[in-house]
Amino acid sequence: MIEPANTIVCVDCGGTCHLLTYPPEDGLWEPGDIVTYRCQDCTDRWDIVLTEEDVPDAEQDTTHW
Ligand SMILES: [Zn+2]
């Protein structure tokens, strides 16, 4: 299961970009879905393609030996 971040950091100005795209009706995001962010500081728009790696925090930790 993957999920886009609610906000990302703007590559241009370092400001906060907020998610504009609404979740699918069934709440299930798919790899390849495009989500749009708008920067609150410079109003740039960013289109991000979701990948398998866009999982919520708990999934991102790798196991350490
Ligand atoms: Zn910006």
N, CA, C, O and the ligand as a Tripos MOL2 file, in Angstrom:
@<TRIPOS>MOLECULE
protein
  261   259    66     0     0
PROTEIN
NO_CHARGES

@<TRIPOS>ATOM
      1 N           0.8460   -1.1940    0.0000 N.3       1 MET1
      2 CA          0.0000    0.0000    0.0000 C.3       1 MET1
      3 C           0.8800    1.2430    0.0000 C.2       1 MET1
      4 O           1.8190    1.3410    0.7900 O.2       1 MET1
      5 N           0.5890    2.1660   -0.8590 N.am      2 ILE2
      6 CA          1.3760    3.3930   -0.9530 C.3       2 ILE2
      7 C           0.4990    4.5950   -0.6670 C.2       2 ILE2
      8 O          -0.7270    4.5220   -0.7490 O.2       2 ILE2
      9 N           1.1340    5.6890   -0.3350 N.am      3 GLU3
     10 CA          0.4070    6.8700    0.0820 C.3       3 GLU3
     11 C           1.2910    8.0930   -0.1300 C.2       3 GLU3
     12 O           2.4450    8.0940    0.2990 O.2       3 GLU3
     13 N           0.7720    9.1420   -0.7870 N.am      4 PRO4
     14 CA          1.5810   10.3360   -0.9840 C.3       4 PRO4
     15 C           1.6840   11.1530    0.2940 C.2       4 PRO4
     16 O           0.7840   11.1250    1.1330 O.2       4 PRO4
     17 N           2.7880   11.8830    0.4380 N.am      5 ALA5
     18 CA          2.9300   12.7800    1.5830 C.3       5 ALA5
     19 C           1.9450   13.9350    1.4460 C.2       5 ALA5
     20 O           1.6220   14.3530    0.3340 O.2       5 ALA5
     21 N           1.4660   14.4520    2.5850 N.am      6 ASN6
     22 CA          0.5600   15.6090    2.5450 C.3       6 ASN6
     23 C           1.2810   16.8720    2.0830 C.2       6 ASN6
     24 O           0.6910   17.7360    1.4350 O.2       6 ASN6
     25 N           2.5460   16.9640    2.4200 N.am      7 THR7
     26 CA          3.3380   18.1110    2.0010 C.3       7 THR7
     27 C           4.7170   17.6300    1.5480 C.2       7 THR7
     28 O           5.1970   16.5870    1.9920 O.2       7 THR7
     29 N           5.3370   18.3920    0.6730 N.am      8 ILE8
     30 CA          6.7200   18.1390    0.2890 C.3       8 ILE8
     31 C           7.4660   19.4690    0.3540 C.2       8 ILE8
     32 O           6.8490   20.5310    0.4390 O.2       8 ILE8
     33 N           8.7830   19.4040    0.3120 N.am      9 VAL9
     34 CA          9.5960   20.6170    0.3320 C.3       9 VAL9
     35 C           9.8280   21.0710   -1.0990 C.2       9 VAL9
     36 O          10.2040   20.2800   -1.9650 O.2       9 VAL9
     37 N           9.5990   22.3560   -1.3330 N.am     10 CYS10
     38 CA          9.7640   22.9140   -2.6750 C.3      10 CYS10
     39 C          11.2370   22.8780   -3.0830 C.2      10 CYS10
     40 O          12.1120   23.3230   -2.3400 O.2      10 CYS10
     41 N          11.4900   22.3440   -4.2660 N.am     11 VAL11
     42 CA         12.8630   22.2460   -4.7430 C.3      11 VAL11
     43 C          13.4300   23.6350   -5.0560 C.2      11 VAL11
     44 O          14.6300   23.8710   -4.9150 O.2      11 VAL11
     45 N          12.5710   24.5320   -5.4730 N.am     12 ASP12
     46 CA         13.0400   25.8620   -5.8720 C.3      12 ASP12
     47 C          13.3370   26.7770   -4.6940 C.2      12 ASP12
     48 O          14.4060   27.3870   -4.6500 O.2      12 ASP12
     49 N          12.4210   26.8880   -3.7380 N.am     13 CYS13
     50 CA         12.5510   27.9090   -2.7040 C.3      13 CYS13
     51 C          12.6400   27.3260   -1.2990 C.2      13 CYS13
     52 O          12.8610   28.0750   -0.3470 O.2      13 CYS13
     53 N          12.4760   26.0300   -1.1400 N.am     14 GLY14
     54 CA         12.5370   25.4250    0.1800 C.3      14 GLY14
     55 C          11.2530   25.5880    0.9810 C.2      14 GLY14
     56 O          11.1940   25.1950    2.1460 O.2      14 GLY14
     57 N          10.2300   26.1620    0.3700 N.am     15 GLY15
     58 CA          8.9440   26.3380    1.0410 C.3      15 GLY15
     59 C           8.1620   25.0350    1.0960 C.2      15 GLY15
     60 O           8.6320   23.9900    0.6470 O.2      15 GLY15
     61 N           6.9720   25.1160    1.6500 N.am     16 THR16
     62 CA          6.1380   23.9280    1.7970 C.3      16 THR16
     63 C           5.1320   23.8440    0.6650 C.2      16 THR16
     64 O           4.4170   24.8060    0.3840 O.2      16 THR16
     65 N           5.0800   22.6900    0.0170 N.am     17 CYS17
     66 CA          4.1050   22.4530   -1.0420 C.3      17 CYS17
     67 C           3.0190   21.5390   -0.5020 C.2      17 CYS17
     68 O           3.2990   20.4970    0.0900 O.2      17 CYS17
     69 N           1.7790   21.9450   -0.7150 N.am     18 HIS18
     70 CA          0.6510   21.1820   -0.1970 C.3      18 HIS18
     71 C           0.0150   20.3380   -1.2880 C.2      18 HIS18
     72 O          -0.0840   20.7500   -2.4440 O.2      18 HIS18
     73 N          -0.4120   19.1510   -0.8920 N.am     19 LEU19
     74 CA         -1.0550   18.2270   -1.8140 C.3      19 LEU19
     75 C          -2.3870   18.7940   -2.3070 C.2      19 LEU19
     76 O          -3.2380   19.1750   -1.5040 O.2      19 LEU19
     77 N          -2.5630   18.8480   -3.6230 N.am     20 LEU20
     78 CA         -3.8170   19.3440   -4.1990 C.3      20 LEU20
     79 C          -4.7400   18.2030   -4.6060 C.2      20 LEU20
     80 O          -5.9600   18.3590   -4.6360 O.2      20 LEU20
     81 N          -4.1510   17.0650   -4.9170 N.am     21 THR21
     82 CA         -4.9110   15.9660   -5.4890 C.3      21 THR21
     83 C          -5.7150   15.2370   -4.4170 C.2      21 THR21
     84 O          -5.1910   14.9030   -3.3540 O.2      21 THR21
     85 N          -6.9800   14.9960   -4.7050 N.am     22 TYR22
     86 CA         -7.7950   14.2340   -3.7690 C.3      22 TYR22
     87 C          -7.5170   12.7400   -3.9150 C.2      22 TYR22
     88 O          -7.1990   12.2710   -5.0070 O.2      22 TYR22
     89 N          -7.6370   11.9890   -2.8140 N.am     23 PRO23
     90 CA         -7.4390   10.5400   -2.9200 C.3      23 PRO23
     91 C          -8.4920    9.9190   -3.8250 C.2      23 PRO23
     92 O          -9.5740   10.4810   -3.9970 O.2      23 PRO23
     93 N          -8.1840    8.7700   -4.4020 N.am     24 PRO24
     94 CA         -9.1920    8.0410   -5.1900 C.3      24 PRO24
     95 C         -10.3920    7.7010   -4.3060 C.2      24 PRO24
     96 O         -10.2750    7.6530   -3.0810 O.2      24 PRO24
     97 N         -11.5380    7.4680   -4.9310 N.am     25 GLU25
     98 CA        -12.7570    7.1910   -4.1620 C.3      25 GLU25
     99 C         -12.5990    5.9990   -3.2380 C.2      25 GLU25
    100 O         -13.1450    5.9840   -2.1350 O.2      25 GLU25
    101 N         -11.8530    5.0010   -3.6850 N.am     26 ASP26
    102 CA        -11.6560    3.8250   -2.8380 C.3      26 ASP26
    103 C         -10.4810    3.9830   -1.8850 C.2      26 ASP26
    104 O         -10.1860    3.0790   -1.1030 O.2      26 ASP26
    105 N          -9.8030    5.1370   -1.9480 N.am     27 GLY27
    106 CA         -8.7020    5.3970   -1.0310 C.3      27 GLY27
    107 C          -7.4280    4.6430   -1.3590 C.2      27 GLY27
    108 O          -6.4630    4.6960   -0.5970 O.2      27 GLY27
    109 N          -7.4140    3.9510   -2.4700 N.am     28 LEU28
    110 CA         -6.2450    3.1400   -2.8180 C.3      28 LEU28
    111 C          -5.4250    3.8340   -3.9000 C.2      28 LEU28
    112 O          -5.8770    3.9900   -5.0340 O.2      28 LEU28
    113 N          -4.2180    4.2470   -3.5330 N.am     29 TRP29
    114 CA         -3.3010    4.8390   -4.5090 C.3      29 TRP29
    115 C          -2.5700    3.7210   -5.2450 C.2      29 TRP29
    116 O          -2.2990    2.6580   -4.6850 O.2      29 TRP29
    117 N          -2.2610    3.9820   -6.4980 N.am     30 GLU30
    118 CA         -1.5380    2.9990   -7.2920 C.3      30 GLU30
    119 C          -0.2230    3.5990   -7.7670 C.2      30 GLU30
    120 O          -0.1530    4.7990   -8.0330 O.2      30 GLU30
    121 N           0.8240    2.7760   -7.8780 N.am     31 PRO31
    122 CA          2.0450    3.2800   -8.5040 C.3      31 PRO31
    123 C           1.7160    3.8070   -9.9070 C.2      31 PRO31
    124 O           0.9810    3.1650  -10.6570 O.2      31 PRO31
    125 N           2.2580    4.9660  -10.2520 N.am     32 GLY32
    126 CA          1.9580    5.5640  -11.5440 C.3      32 GLY32
    127 C           0.9090    6.6580  -11.4510 C.2      32 GLY32
    128 O           0.7610    7.4560  -12.3760 O.2      32 GLY32
    129 N           0.1730    6.7040  -10.3330 N.am     33 ASP33
    130 CA         -0.7570    7.8130  -10.1270 C.3      33 ASP33
    131 C           0.0270    9.1130  -10.0270 C.2      33 ASP33
    132 O           1.1260    9.1410   -9.4720 O.2      33 ASP33
    133 N          -0.5330   10.1770  -10.5590 N.am     34 ILE34
    134 CA          0.1270   11.4810  -10.4940 C.3      34 ILE34
    135 C          -0.5810   12.3470   -9.4680 C.2      34 ILE34
    136 O          -1.7960   12.5400   -9.5240 O.2      34 ILE34
    137 N           0.2050   12.8660   -8.5270 N.am     35 VAL35
    138 CA         -0.3440   13.7760   -7.5270 C.3      35 VAL35
    139 C           0.2870   15.1500   -7.7290 C.2      35 VAL35
    140 O           1.4480   15.2590   -8.1230 O.2      35 VAL35
    141 N          -0.4820   16.1860   -7.4580 N.am     36 THR36
    142 CA         -0.0360   17.5520   -7.7060 C.3      36 THR36
    143 C           0.1240   18.3090   -6.3940 C.2      36 THR36
    144 O          -0.7300   18.2350   -5.5100 O.2      36 THR36
    145 N           1.2240   19.0320   -6.2820 N.am     37 TYR37
    146 CA          1.4940   19.8720   -5.1150 C.3      37 TYR37
    147 C           1.6240   21.3150   -5.5690 C.2      37 TYR37
    148 O           2.0730   21.5850   -6.6830 O.2      37 TYR37
    149 N           1.2260   22.2510   -4.6970 N.am     38 ARG38
    150 CA          1.3920   23.6720   -4.9760 C.3      38 ARG38
    151 C           2.1860   24.3030   -3.8460 C.2      38 ARG38
    152 O           1.8550   24.1380   -2.6720 O.2      38 ARG38
    153 N           3.2430   25.0330   -4.2130 N.am     39 CYS39
    154 CA          4.0750   25.6800   -3.2090 C.3      39 CYS39
    155 C           3.3600   26.9130   -2.6650 C.2      39 CYS39
    156 O           2.8420   27.7360   -3.4190 O.2      39 CYS39
    157 N           3.3460   27.0190   -1.3280 N.am     40 GLN40
    158 CA          2.6550   28.1700   -0.7320 C.3      40 GLN40
    159 C           3.4920   29.4390   -0.8390 C.2      40 GLN40
    160 O           2.9660   30.5430   -0.7010 O.2      40 GLN40
    161 N           4.7870   29.2890   -1.0840 N.am     41 ASP41
    162 CA          5.6660   30.4620   -1.1250 C.3      41 ASP41
    163 C           5.8380   31.0140   -2.5400 C.2      41 ASP41
    164 O           5.6550   32.2110   -2.7630 O.2      41 ASP41
    165 N           6.1880   30.1560   -3.4940 N.am     42 CYS42
    166 CA          6.4440   30.6530   -4.8530 C.3      42 CYS42
    167 C           5.3470   30.2260   -5.8220 C.2      42 CYS42
    168 O           5.4080   30.5570   -7.0060 O.2      42 CYS42
    169 N           4.3440   29.4980   -5.3350 N.am     43 THR43
    170 CA          3.1840   29.0240   -6.0930 C.3      43 THR43
    171 C           3.5580   28.1480   -7.2850 C.2      43 THR43
    172 O           2.7530   27.9640   -8.1980 O.2      43 THR43
    173 N           4.7700   27.6130   -7.2810 N.am     44 ASP44
    174 CA          5.1180   26.6380   -8.3060 C.3      44 ASP44
    175 C           4.2850   25.3890   -8.1180 C.2      44 ASP44
    176 O           3.8750   25.0530   -7.0070 O.2      44 ASP44
    177 N           4.0430   24.7130   -9.2200 N.am     45 ARG45
    178 CA          3.2690   23.4900   -9.1690 C.3      45 ARG45
    179 C           4.1920   22.3080   -9.4640 C.2      45 ARG45
    180 O           5.0410   22.3690  -10.3540 O.2      45 ARG45
    181 N           4.0090   21.2440   -8.7040 N.am     46 TRP46
    182 CA          4.8450   20.0540   -8.8620 C.3      46 TRP46
    183 C           3.9630   18.8400   -9.0780 C.2      46 TRP46
    184 O           3.0500   18.5740   -8.2970 O.2      46 TRP46
    185 N           4.2430   18.1110  -10.1370 N.am     47 ASP47
    186 CA          3.5370   16.8560  -10.3890 C.3      47 ASP47
    187 C           4.4690   15.7010  -10.0440 C.2      47 ASP47
    188 O           5.5680   15.5900  -10.5880 O.2      47 ASP47
    189 N           4.0200   14.8540   -9.1440 N.am     48 ILE48
    190 CA          4.8340   13.7410   -8.6640 C.3      48 ILE48
    191 C           4.1610   12.4310   -9.0640 C.2      48 ILE48
    192 O           2.9610   12.2520   -8.8550 O.2      48 ILE48
    193 N           4.9350   11.5260   -9.6350 N.am     49 VAL49
    194 CA          4.4210   10.1980   -9.9500 C.3      49 VAL49
    195 C           4.6970    9.2750   -8.7750 C.2      49 VAL49
    196 O           5.8360    9.1500   -8.3240 O.2      49 VAL49
    197 N           3.6560    8.6370   -8.2900 N.am     50 LEU50
    198 CA          3.8210    7.7270   -7.1600 C.3      50 LEU50
    199 C           4.5550    6.4610   -7.5950 C.2      50 LEU50
    200 O           4.3690    5.9590   -8.7040 O.2      50 LEU50
    201 N           5.3900    5.9640   -6.6920 N.am     51 THR51
    202 CA          6.0780    4.7020   -6.9350 C.3      51 THR51
    203 C           5.8500    3.7790   -5.7530 C.2      51 THR51
    204 O           5.2500    4.1670   -4.7510 O.2      51 THR51
    205 N           6.3320    2.5670   -5.8810 N.am     52 GLU52
    206 CA          6.2150    1.5760   -4.8030 C.3      52 GLU52
    207 C           6.8550    2.0720   -3.5180 C.2      52 GLU52
    208 O           6.5250    1.5920   -2.4330 O.2      52 GLU52
    209 N           7.7680    3.0280   -3.6320 N.am     53 GLU53
    210 CA          8.4970    3.4760   -2.4490 C.3      53 GLU53
    211 C           7.7340    4.5150   -1.6290 C.2      53 GLU53
    212 O           8.1580    4.8630   -0.5270 O.2      53 GLU53
    213 N           6.6220    5.0080   -2.1520 N.am     54 ASP54
    214 CA          5.8480    6.0060   -1.4130 C.3      54 ASP54
    215 C           4.9390    5.3400   -0.3940 C.2      54 ASP54
    216 O           3.7130    5.3920   -0.5010 O.2      54 ASP54
    217 N           5.5570    4.7190    0.5880 N.am     55 VAL55
    218 CA          4.7960    4.0360    1.6250 C.3      55 VAL55
    219 C           4.8360    4.8690    2.8910 C.2      55 VAL55
    220 O           5.7560    5.6640    3.0830 O.2      55 VAL55
    221 N           3.8360    4.6930    3.7670 N.am     56 PRO56
    222 CA          3.8740    5.3960    5.0590 C.3      56 PRO56
    223 C           5.1140    5.0020    5.8600 C.2      56 PRO56
    224 O           5.7210    3.9610    5.6110 O.2      56 PRO56
    225 N           5.4820    5.8480    6.8250 N.am     57 ASP57
    226 CA          6.7460    5.7630    7.5530 C.3      57 ASP57
    227 C           7.1580    4.3600    8.0090 C.2      57 ASP57
    228 O           8.3080    3.9570    7.8310 O.2      57 ASP57
    229 N           6.2240    3.6300    8.5900 N.am     58 ALA58
    230 CA          6.5740    2.3640    9.2280 C.3      58 ALA58
    231 C           7.2470    1.3870    8.2740 C.2      58 ALA58
    232 O           8.0410    0.5500    8.7020 O.2      58 ALA58
    233 N           6.9400    1.4860    7.0030 N.am     59 GLU59
    234 CA          7.4590    0.5300    6.0390 C.3      59 GLU59
    235 C           8.8720    0.8610    5.5830 C.2      59 GLU59
    236 O           9.5290    0.0260    4.9610 O.2      59 GLU59
    237 N           9.3510    2.0650    5.8810 N.am     60 GLN60
    238 CA         10.5810    2.5070    5.2660 C.3      60 GLN60
    239 C          11.8380    2.0700    6.0130 C.2      60 GLN60
    240 O          12.9360    2.1250    5.4590 O.2      60 GLN60
    241 N          11.6910    1.6400    7.2520 N.am     61 ASP61
    242 CA         12.8650    1.2120    8.0170 C.3      61 ASP61
    243 C          13.4000   -0.1050    7.4750 C.2      61 ASP61
    244 O          12.6490   -1.0520    7.2390 O.2      61 ASP61
    245 N          14.6970   -0.1430    7.2870 N.am     62 THR62
    246 CA         15.3130   -1.4010    6.9230 C.3      62 THR62
    247 C          15.7940   -2.0950    8.1870 C.2      62 THR62
    248 O          16.0530   -1.4450    9.2000 O.2      62 THR62
    249 N          15.9090   -3.3710    8.1280 N.am     63 THR63
    250 CA         16.3420   -4.1350    9.2910 C.3      63 THR63
    251 C          17.8480   -4.0370    9.4630 C.2      63 THR63
    252 O          18.6110   -4.2240    8.5160 O.2      63 THR63
    253 N          18.2630   -3.7400   10.6960 N.am     64 HIS64
    254 CA         19.6920   -3.6860   10.9860 C.3      64 HIS64
    255 C          20.1240   -4.9190   11.7500 C.2      64 HIS64
    256 O          19.3960   -5.4130   12.6110 O.2      64 HIS64
    257 N          21.2920   -5.4060   11.4390 N.am     65 TRP65
    258 CA         21.8180   -6.5910   12.1280 C.3      65 TRP65
    259 C          22.7190   -6.1640   13.2580 C.2      65 TRP65
    260 O          23.2650   -7.0100   13.9660 O.2      65 TRP65
    261 ZN          8.4940   27.2380   -3.8220 Zn       66 ZN66
@<TRIPOS>BOND
     1     1     2 1
     2     2     3 1
     3     3     4 2
     4     3     5 am
     5     5     6 1
     6     6     7 1
     7     7     8 2
     8     7     9 am
     9     9    10 1
    10    10    11 1
    11    11    12 2
    12    11    13 am
    13    13    14 1
    14    14    15 1
    15    15    16 2
    16    15    17 am
    17    17    18 1
    18    18    19 1
    19    19    20 2
    20    19    21 am
    21    21    22 1
    22    22    23 1
    23    23    24 2
    24    23    25 am
    25    25    26 1
    26    26    27 1
    27    27    28 2
    28    27    29 am
    29    29    30 1
    30    30    31 1
    31    31    32 2
    32    31    33 am
    33    33    34 1
    34    34    35 1
    35    35    36 2
    36    35    37 am
    37    37    38 1
    38    38    39 1
    39    39    40 2
    40    39    41 am
    41    41    42 1
    42    42    43 1
    43    43    44 2
    44    43    45 am
    45    45    46 1
    46    46    47 1
    47    47    48 2
    48    47    49 am
    49    49    50 1
    50    50    51 1
    51    51    52 2
    52    51    53 am
    53    53    54 1
    54    54    55 1
    55    55    56 2
    56    55    57 am
    57    57    58 1
    58    58    59 1
    59    59    60 2
    60    59    61 am
    61    61    62 1
    62    62    63 1
    63    63    64 2
    64    63    65 am
    65    65    66 1
    66    66    67 1
    67    67    68 2
    68    67    69 am
    69    69    70 1
    70    70    71 1
    71    71    72 2
    72    71    73 am
    73    73    74 1
    74    74    75 1
    75    75    76 2
    76    75    77 am
    77    77    78 1
    78    78    79 1
    79    79    80 2
    80    79    81 am
    81    81    82 1
    82    82    83 1
    83    83    84 2
    84    83    85 am
    85    85    86 1
    86    86    87 1
    87    87    88 2
    88    87    89 am
    89    89    90 1
    90    90    91 1
    91    91    92 2
    92    91    93 am
    93    93    94 1
    94    94    95 1
    95    95    96 2
    96    95    97 am
    97    97    98 1
    98    98    99 1
    99    99   100 2
   100    99   101 am
   101   101   102 1
   102   102   103 1
   103   103   104 2
   104   103   105 am
   105   105   106 1
   106   106   107 1
   107   107   108 2
   108   107   109 am
   109   109   110 1
   110   110   111 1
   111   111   112 2
   112   111   113 am
   113   113   114 1
   114   114   115 1
   115   115   116 2
   116   115   117 am
   117   117   118 1
   118   118   119 1
   119   119   120 2
   120   119   121 am
   121   121   122 1
   122   122   123 1
   123   123   124 2
   124   123   125 am
   125   125   126 1
   126   126   127 1
   127   127   128 2
   128   127   129 am
   129   129   130 1
   130   130   131 1
   131   131   132 2
   132   131   133 am
   133   133   134 1
   134   134   135 1
   135   135   136 2
   136   135   137 am
   137   137   138 1
   138   138   139 1
   139   139   140 2
   140   139   141 am
   141   141   142 1
   142   142   143 1
   143   143   144 2
   144   143   145 am
   145   145   146 1
   146   146   147 1
   147   147   148 2
   148   147   149 am
   149   149   150 1
   150   150   151 1
   151   151   152 2
   152   151   153 am
   153   153   154 1
   154   154   155 1
   155   155   156 2
   156   155   157 am
   157   157   158 1
   158   158   159 1
   159   159   160 2
   160   159   161 am
   161   161   162 1
   162   162   163 1
   163   163   164 2
   164   163   165 am
   165   165   166 1
   166   166   167 1
   167   167   168 2
   168   167   169 am
   169   169   170 1
   170   170   171 1
   171   171   172 2
   172   171   173 am
   173   173   174 1
   174   174   175 1
   175   175   176 2
   176   175   177 am
   177   177   178 1
   178   178   179 1
   179   179   180 2
   180   179   181 am
   181   181   182 1
   182   182   183 1
   183   183   184 2
   184   183   185 am
   185   185   186 1
   186   186   187 1
   187   187   188 2
   188   187   189 am
   189   189   190 1
   190   190   191 1
   191   191   192 2
   192   191   193 am
   193   193   194 1
   194   194   195 1
   195   195   196 2
   196   195   197 am
   197   197   198 1
   198   198   199 1
   199   199   200 2
   200   199   201 am
   201   201   202 1
   202   202   203 1
   203   203   204 2
   204   203   205 am
   205   205   206 1
   206   206   207 1
   207   207   208 2
   208   207   209 am
   209   209   210 1
   210   210   211 1
   211   211   212 2
   212   211   213 am
   213   213   214 1
   214   214   215 1
   215   215   216 2
   216   215   217 am
   217   217   218 1
   218   218   219 1
   219   219   220 2
   220   219   221 am
   221   221   222 1
   222   222   223 1
   223   223   224 2
   224   223   225 am
   225   225   226 1
   226   226   227 1
   227   227   228 2
   228   227   229 am
   229   229   230 1
   230   230   231 1
   231   231   232 2
   232   231   233 am
   233   233   234 1
   234   234   235 1
   235   235   236 2
   236   235   237 am
   237   237   238 1
   238   238   239 1
   239   239   240 2
   240   239   241 am
   241   241   242 1
   242   242   243 1
   243   243   244 2
   244   243   245 am
   245   245   246 1
   246   246   247 1
   247   247   248 2
   248   247   249 am
   249   249   250 1
   250   250   251 1
   251   251   252 2
   252   251   253 am
   253   253   254 1
   254   254   255 1
   255   255   256 2
   256   255   257 am
   257   257   258 1
   258   258   259 1
   259   259   260 2
@<TRIPOS>SUBSTRUCTURE
     1 MET1         2 RESIDUE 1 A MET
     2 ILE2         6 RESIDUE 1 A ILE
     3 GLU3        10 RESIDUE 1 A GLU
     4 PRO4        14 RESIDUE 1 A PRO
     5 ALA5        18 RESIDUE 1 A ALA
     6 ASN6        22 RESIDUE 1 A ASN
     7 THR7        26 RESIDUE 1 A THR
     8 ILE8        30 RESIDUE 1 A ILE
     9 VAL9        34 RESIDUE 1 A VAL
    10 CYS10       38 RESIDUE 1 A CYS
    11 VAL11       42 RESIDUE 1 A VAL
    12 ASP12       46 RESIDUE 1 A ASP
    13 CYS13       50 RESIDUE 1 A CYS
    14 GLY14       54 RESIDUE 1 A GLY
    15 GLY15       58 RESIDUE 1 A GLY
    16 THR16       62 RESIDUE 1 A THR
    17 CYS17       66 RESIDUE 1 A CYS
    18 HIS18       70 RESIDUE 1 A HIS
    19 LEU19       74 RESIDUE 1 A LEU
    20 LEU20       78 RESIDUE 1 A LEU
    21 THR21       82 RESIDUE 1 A THR
    22 TYR22       86 RESIDUE 1 A TYR
    23 PRO23       90 RESIDUE 1 A PRO
    24 PRO24       94 RESIDUE 1 A PRO
    25 GLU25       98 RESIDUE 1 A GLU
    26 ASP26      102 RESIDUE 1 A ASP
    27 GLY27      106 RESIDUE 1 A GLY
    28 LEU28      110 RESIDUE 1 A LEU
    29 TRP29      114 RESIDUE 1 A TRP
    30 GLU30      118 RESIDUE 1 A GLU
    31 PRO31      122 RESIDUE 1 A PRO
    32 GLY32      126 RESIDUE 1 A GLY
    33 ASP33      130 RESIDUE 1 A ASP
    34 ILE34      134 RESIDUE 1 A ILE
    35 VAL35      138 RESIDUE 1 A VAL
    36 THR36      142 RESIDUE 1 A THR
    37 TYR37      146 RESIDUE 1 A TYR
    38 ARG38      150 RESIDUE 1 A ARG
    39 CYS39      154 RESIDUE 1 A CYS
    40 GLN40      158 RESIDUE 1 A GLN
    41 ASP41      162 RESIDUE 1 A ASP
    42 CYS42      166 RESIDUE 1 A CYS
    43 THR43      170 RESIDUE 1 A THR
    44 ASP44      174 RESIDUE 1 A ASP
    45 ARG45      178 RESIDUE 1 A ARG
    46 TRP46      182 RESIDUE 1 A TRP
    47 ASP47      186 RESIDUE 1 A ASP
    48 ILE48      190 RESIDUE 1 A ILE
    49 VAL49      194 RESIDUE 1 A VAL
    50 LEU50      198 RESIDUE 1 A LEU
    51 THR51      202 RESIDUE 1 A THR
    52 GLU52      206 RESIDUE 1 A GLU
    53 GLU53      210 RESIDUE 1 A GLU
    54 ASP54      214 RESIDUE 1 A ASP
    55 VAL55      218 RESIDUE 1 A VAL
    56 PRO56      222 RESIDUE 1 A PRO
    57 ASP57      226 RESIDUE 1 A ASP
    58 ALA58      230 RESIDUE 1 A ALA
    59 GLU59      234 RESIDUE 1 A GLU
    60 GLN60      238 RESIDUE 1 A GLN
    61 ASP61      242 RESIDUE 1 A ASP
    62 THR62      246 RESIDUE 1 A THR
    63 THR63      250 RESIDUE 1 A THR
    64 HIS64      254 RESIDUE 1 A HIS
    65 TRP65      258 RESIDUE 1 A TRP
    66 ZN66       261 GROUP 0 **** ****
